[in-house]
Amino acid sequence: MTVATTERPAPAPAGAAAPVAPSQQGGALAVRPDQTAWTPEQAAVLRQSGIKDQVTAAELSGFLHLCQRTGLDPFSRQIYLIGRWSKQAGREVYTPQTGIDGYRVIAQRVTAQTGGTYGYEDALWCDQSGRWRDVWLADAPPAAAKVTVIRNGQRFSAVARFSEYVQTYTDGNPKGLWAKMPAGQVAKCAEALALRKAFPHDLAGVYTAEEMAQADAPAPEPQPVATQQPRRSSRAEPGPWEQAPPQQPQGDPSRDFLAEMVRDGADPETAEGIYQDAKTAGAPEVFLVQLDQLGRAHAAETAAAVRAIYDEAKGAGCPPAQGARLAEIGASKPGAKQRQVRQASAGDLAAAASSGHPDVESAALAEADRRAAVDAMYDAARDAGLTPAEADDAFRAAHGCMPAEATTDQLAAQAADLRAAMGGAQ
């Protein structure tokens, strides 16, 4: 595993505000809010936790940002990276994951910081006939569970169906805690869904172990055919030159289905083809949901209709990048405010050249686009009645950093949030 590292920063000067970070006590493993890469000590512990060499720099960087934003400590296992084999990528893809306790820690911390309130109504379980019960005593698993979170007086309810989340063996029988305590497991999934609705900015991009258990279930063994290639040993490391055989159902592992849907999904037949290809490639349910949202956004006739899809996605806790994709589609619809894209300036080119980037022009254009996204975010904040200082505070609360330090996707997602709050899509 190649982990980008940075030197630990010096302690904050006396009188400085205490940062919100996974560890408040300092030390070699403390994740600080101003660090931009893992330190050598942190990287060593991450390697020992089971993260393999297949992890990418982008996955590690995103994990660091998520730890800083959520305040969860990866070294006490409040949050962790877990690898799952992806047919599309041809490797183990690492995604952040936590337990329901991690969700509760975040909810309590955000509530304490904002001065609001949050609580729960009694959990409910549904039997196969559709009747809801406030206690589950049957030996058979419930059909579903419902949890309602109350934040600042507003109710956020979510229902999780047992069949959608249960982890099973290849024969379909539940395994692990899903066999021993099915009511508790499905209730945790419903609670995670409800908490993500109540705290969308704070919980976006990270899922609980209970929700992702089904992704770990082994797929049924495919029936061999004459043209099938020999199965690779799980111990073999795929070379970068290797491609999936043309006859394999997963297709080209280098395809970016989400990007294709944004670019080409305006044609209904093309959108359906992209969705089916992703499904055949073994994409997880959360990925297919995002593709469906993008397809419906393309089919929408107005920016307001896209905004409704955007609100639905944000309410379900979609990651900022998905919000930015929906915003990009919404910007092309009637009734949308158009964002002006900045051209690369001499200053952008000079900054790119001094950074040592191998493609100076591309780096300059990327920075110009990011600066344009900053302007667009502040324009949306001004239209929403926020001062620049209030816009900064709102952005830091949502993303854990200042706009000047944010990515283009984060800025676009924040602008889309502000436009959606005013009744328009960006």
N, C-alpha and C positions, 0 to 999 in steps of 0.2 A: 504494500500500500504506500503510495507516494502522497505524503501529507505536507501541504504548504505550511510553514511555521513562521512565527514571528517572535521577536524578543518580547519578554513580558514588560509592560509599561511600568514606569515609575509610579509609586503611590501618589494618590491625589493630594494636592496641597491642603493644609489645615483649613477648615471652614468650608471645604467643597461639599456639595450635596452628595449624600451617599447614593451610589448607583444601584439600580434595580438589576440584579444579576443572580444567576443560579446559586452562587456562593457569596455570602456577605462577609466571610471571615478571612478572605485572602488565602495565601498559600500557593503552592506550586500548581495546583489543579483548578484554582478559582477561575471561572470564566468571567472576564471583565467586559463591560459594555463597549469599551473603546478598542478592543483588539479586533483585528481583521483576519487573523488566521490562527490555527491551533499552535500552541507553543510546543517545543520538543517533548516536554514532560507530558502534556496532554495527549499528544499524538501517540506516545508510547503506550499509555493506558488504553487509548482507543483501539490500538492494534491488539492488545491483550484481551479486549472485550469480544473479539471474534470478527472484527471488520477485516475483510480480506483485501488483497491487492487489487481486486477488480473495481473497488470503489473509485469514483471519479472525483476530481478536484471540485467540480460543481456540486456534487452531492455533499461533500465535506463542508464546503463553504455555506451551502444552504442549511446544513445541520447546525453550524455555528450560529448563523443568524437566528434560527428558530430557538435555540437555547437562550440566546440573549433576549429575544422578544418575549418568550413565555416565562423566563425566569426559572425554568426547570434545570436541575443539575444532572448532566449526563453521567457523572462519576459516582452518583449514588443511585443510578438506574431509575431516576424519575422519568427520563426520556432516553431513547437509544435509537441507533440505526440498525435496521434489520434487512438482510439481503434475501431477495426472492428471485428465483430463476425467471427470466423473461425471454420467451421465444423471439419476441420482436427485436430485443437488444442483443440477444445471443450471449447474455452474461447475467450474473446476479445484479439486479438493480436495487439500490439501497434507499429505503424510505424511512423517515422518522416515525417513531411509534412510542406511545406511552400507555399507561394503564388508566383506569377510571380514577384512581387516586390522584394522578397527575392532573387530570381535568379539574378535579375538585380543588386542588391546590391553586391552580390558575384562577378559577372562579372566585375563591376566597380572597386571593391577593388583589385581583382587580377591584373587587367590591370594597376592600379596605382602602385602596388607593383613591378610588373615585368617590367614596362616601355614600355609595348606594346601598341597596339591600338585595339579598337573593335568598331563596329557599325553595322547598319542594312541596308539592302535593303528594298524597299517598300514591305509590306505584300500583298499577292495575295489570292483571293478566287476563287474557282472553282464551276461552276454550274453543274447541273446534266448531261449536254451534254458534259462536259469535257473542256469547255472554261474558261480561267482564266481572272479575272477582278481585277483591282487595287482598286476598291471601291465596296462595296456590298450594293445595294439599295433595293433589293427585300425583300418582307415580309417573304417569305419562307427561311428556313436556307440554307446556302451553303452546297455543298457536301463535301468540304474540304477547308483547308487553307494551305498556304505555306509561311514560313518565312526563310529568309537567314541572318545569322549572319556572319560578316566579322571580323576575328581576325588576326591581323598581316598580312593582305593582303590575307589571305586564306578564301575561302567561305565555309560555313557550312549550307547547306539547309536541311529543314525537312518539311514533309507534314503530317498533321493530318486530318483524315477523321472524319466528324461530327458523323457518326453512331458508331464509335469506342469509342467516349468519352462522348457523350451526357448523361446527367443524366435524368432518366425518372421515371414516376410513374409506378405502376404495369400494367396500361393499355397501356403503351408504349409511352404516350405523354410526351414531355419535361417538366421539372419542373424548378422552380427558374430562375436564370439568363440564363439558357439554353433555356428557352421559351421566355424571354424578349430580350436578346442580344446574339443570337446564333453565329453571325459572330465574335463578340469580344471574346466569350468563346473559340471557336475552334482555333482562331488565337493565343490565349494565350497558348494553348496546343502545337501548332506548334512552337511557340517561345521557349517554355521550351525544346522541343526536339532539336531544333537547338542550344540553349545555352549549353545543355548537350553534344552535339557533339563538340562544340568549347572549352568547359572547362570540359573535362571528369573527371579529377582528383578532381576538386573542387566541382563538383555537383553530383558525384556518391553517390548513397544511399539515396537520398532525392528527393521526387517528389512533384509537385505542387498540390494545391487543385483542380485546374481545371482538371488536368490529372486523379485524383483519384475520381472525382465526380461520375463516373459510378459505382465505387465500393460501393457507399452508396445507390444505387438504390435498393429498396426492391425486392427480388426475388418473382416470382409468387408462390402462395400457392400450395403445392403439393396435389394431389388427395389422399384422405385417402384410405388405403387398410386394409384388415382384420388383418394383422400381424403388423401394424404400432403401435409403442409405443406412449403413450400419450405425447403431446407437453409439454415441460417444461416451467413453468412460467419464463418470462424474469427477474423476481426479485429473482428467486432462484439461489443460488450459487452452482455450481457443486462441488461435493466432489472429492477428488483425486482418489478414488477407482472406480469411475464410468467409464464404457466403453460404446462405442456406440453399440447398438444392432447389431448382425451379419447381419440382413437383411437390415440395412440402407445402402444407396448407397455410403456414404462417407467412409465406411470401418473403419479400425483401426485408431483413431485420433492420435496415437503416431507415425505413420509412418513419416519418413523423406524422402520425395520423391527425393529431390536433392541428398542426400547421396546414396540412392538406385541407382539412375541413374549413378552416378560416379562409383559405385562398380559393378553393374550388367548390365549396359546399353550396353555392347559390343555385346550382343546378340540382334539382331533387334527385335525379337518378344517380348523379355523381356522389351526392351526399350519402345516399343509401348504400352505394358501393363501398365507400370509405368505411362506413359503420360496420358493414358485414365483414370486410377484410380485417378490421380490428378485432371483431368478435371471433373470427376464425383463428386469428393469431394468438388467442388466449388472453386478451386484454381483461383486466379486472373490472368488476362492476362499476367502481367509482370512475374509471376511465371512460367506460361506455356511456355513463350518465353525462359526462362532460361533452362527449361527441354528440349526444342527442340534444343537449342544450344548444350547441353551436348550429346544428342542423335546423332546429326550430327557429333560432334567431335569424338565419338566412331566409327562412320561409315567411317570417313576419313582414308585414307591409309597412309598418311605421316604426319610428324610434321609440314611441311609447310602448309598443308591443314587445320590442327587444328589452326595454327597461323592466317589464313585468317578468321576463325570463331571467334577467339579471338579478332582480330582487329575490326570485325563487332560488337561484343558485347561491347567492350570498346568505340567504336564510338557512340553507343546508350546509353552510360552512365551506364553500368552494375556496380554493387557494387564490391568492391575488392574481396569478397569471391567467386563470380562467376568467376572472372578472375583466382583465385587460383584453382578452380575446373577444368577449361579448361586447365590450365597449368599442372595439375596432369595427365589428360588424354593425353595431348600432349607429356608428358615425356615418355610415353610407346610406342610412334610411331617411326618408322625408321627415322633417321636424327635428333633425339632429343639428347641433352646433358643430361646425367643422373646425378642426384643429389645424393651425398653420405649422408646417414643418420647417424648421430652420435649416438653412444651407450651411455647410461647413465653412467656417471663417478661417482667416489666417491664424488666429489664436488657437482654434481647434487643431489645425494642422501642425502648428508648432508644438502644442502639448502632446499630440500623438507621436511626433517625431522624437521628443525628449523622453517619452515613456519606453522607447525601445521596442514598440509593437512591430511585428514583421510586416504588417499591412497598414501603412500609415494612413492611407486614404480611407480605408474601411473603419479604422479606429476613430478617425476624425469625424466621419459621418455618424458613427454610433454615438459619440459624445455630443455632437450637434443635436441629434434626435433626443438624447436624454435631457439636454438643456431645454429643448422645445417642450418636452414633457413636464419639466419643472414649471415653465411659464404657463402651460395649460392647466396645471394643478392649481397654481395661484389665481389664474383667471376664474376657474370654477369656484375657488374659495371666496373670491371677491363677489362673484355673482350670488353666492349663498349668504352673503352678509358678514363674512369673517374678515378680520384684520389679518395682515401677514403674520403677526405673532400668534394669533388664535389658530391660523392655518398650520403653523409650525407645531403648536401643541397638539392639535388634532392628528397631524401626521405621525408625530412621535408616539402618541398613544396607540395608534393603529398598527404601526410598523416597527417601532422600537429604534428608529433612527431619524435624523433630520432629512428634509427633502434634498439638500445638497449632497447627501451621502447615499441616497436611495438609487435603486435601479429604475430603468424605464418602465418595467412592468408594475413596480410598486407605485410609481407616480401616476401611471395611467389608471390603475385600480382605484387610487384615492380620488382622482378627478371624476371617475365614473360614479363612485359613491356619492360625491357632492352633487353631480348632475342628477343622479337618481333621486336624491332627497328633494330636489327642486321640481321634479316631475319631468325631466328630460334625460335622454340618453346621450352619452358621449362615447 
